[in-house]
């Protein structure tokens, strides 16, 4: 069973991008992050299905 949410690290690995890019530019490029927690302990996660859909939309035909 694949996980529903992915960490920034897992998202970066799936997209073959840096973790810095995920934190800094992913939301600007259309990926929707989800913030879980408060303050310094907050984690940014992404829905796996949304990341795959976003990736599919960027296919060059």
N, C-alpha and C positions, 0 to 999 in steps of 0.2 A: 504494500500500500504506500503510495507516495504522500508526502506531507502536504497539508493544505496551505500552510504558511512557510515561507523561507526567510532565513536571516539575510542580512546584507551580504555576508560572505558567500552564502549559497547562491544568492541571486547573481553576484559577480562571477562566480564560477560557471553558472549556467550560461550567462551571456558572454563569457570570455572577456570581461572587462575588469577594471580594478575596483576595489572596494571604495576607494576615494570617489570614483565616478558614480557609483551607486548612491553614495551619500549626497554628493554635490549636484549631479546632473540628471539623475533618473527621473525625478519628479518634473523637472523642466522639459524633459523629452516625452512625457506622457505616462510614465509609470506611476501608479498610485501607491504611495507608501502608507503603512498603518503603524501608528505609534502605540506601543504597548508599554504601559507603566508611566511613571512620573519622574521629572527631574533628571538627575544624572544616571539613574537606573533604567531610563526608558530605552526600549529596543525598537528599531525600525525593522518592519517585516513586510513582505510582499506576498500577495496571493499567487501561488504557482500558476493557476489557470490564467490570470490576468497577464502575467509575464509572458507566458507562451503565446497568448493572443496578440499581445503587443509585438512580439518578435515576428509572428506570422504576418502582421500588417506591414512590416518593413521589407518583405521579400521583394526582390527585384525580378520582374518577369522577363 
